Amino acid sequence: MRDFCPRCETPIASTAALCPSCGYRVMVPCPTCGRPNVPQAMFCGGCGSGMHLTTRLRRRWEAMFSLPTRSRLKHLGGGFLFGSALALFAFGSMGMSRPEALRVQPEWAPSRVESPFACREAQTTFSRLGTWKATQDMNRPATLDDLVKVGNLLLQGCPPITGDPTEVRGEAIEARHFLPAGGARAADLGNTPLRRAEAAMFFYRLAADRLALTAPEETVYRFADIPRYHSLNVPAELLETIGIRIAREPEVFGGEDHLTLADLSDVATDFLKAYEDRLKMKAFSSLDPAS
């Protein structure tokens, strides 16, 4: 019996495996029993075994394990492969990194302290005060010379608050003018420790000059260590009233305490806040002074 090649239609024998004309593989022998089968056959028509290796392996796999077991093994193998790929990717990325790229190199930049003030005078003075602080050891004891330097910065940046904005002073006032006893201890300012009482008198006179403050008629005698009719009562209470924190504690003043540069800087910052508040009260005279 003769057949025809499905590719070139050349007559061939029914048992021929290849077309003698075009080489088309007409029949494929079974790897188990040798019976010829069409190339598209999945199983041998004689012995029933798989024609391809994958088919035989799958039949072997199905014969060894039940369906539930095969399903569990399939999920387990998939998870293992995914975890292995993930670990390989992670360790491979670490190995591909340059040694100098493994450590984060910090970049240092000078810190900038934003001004807490809105008015131009207070902002400028606060900036100058910060420049001066950057050159000092803020933990060392302050001296009268430091008090004079801080006072000059406040005088230069904060013009007097007066009722008449056109009023101009005939001569500039220096901070030495506001030292206790008119600067009687000014002979050796750099070696003279600054006491809290002296700082209070200095900033009280400075506030009277720059903020146009007047002494109250009565005091409440809030500090237990200041006698009733002592000259420090009015300055200490007035400074605390306008927000300049000069006392050691709410009820103890501590006039003989020696101040540090950090303490002096805090008092100067409070002075600038009080100065800005007075400017707002002058610009908006209808506001309640206590607000």
Number of C-alpha atoms within 10 A of each C-alpha: 6 9 14 14 19 12 13 12 12 13 14 18 13 12 12 15 18 16 21 13 13 12 12 14 16 21 19 19 15 22 14 13 12 12 14 18 19 16 12 9 14 15 17 22 15 13 12 12 17 20 21 14 10 10 14 15 12 12 13 11 12 13 10 11 12 10 11 9 11 14 12 11 13 12 11 11 12 12 12 12 12 11 12 12 11 12 12 12 12 11 10 11 10 12 10 8 10 9 9 8 8 9 8 7 8 6 5 6 6 5 6 6 8 9 13 12 15 10 14 12 17 23 18 18 22 22 14 15 18 14 11 13 15 9 8 11 12 15 11 11 18 24 21 23 19 19 24 20 16 20 20 16 19 26 19 15 17 19 15 19 19 15 9 7 8 7 10 11 9 6 6 9 13 15 22 19 14 21 23 17 12 11 14 10 12 16 9 11 16 14 11 16 18 24 19 23 21 21 22 25 21 23 23 25 18 22 23 15 18 18 22 14 16 11 12 10 6 7 13 9 17 15 19 12 12 18 11 14 10 9 11 18 18 19 22 27 24 19 22 15 12 19 15 24 21 26 20 13 10 12 13 13 22 18 19 11 14 17 19 20 20 17 17 22 18 14 20 24 20 19 23 25 19 20 25 21 18 20 16 14 16 15 10 11 11 8 11 8 13 7 6
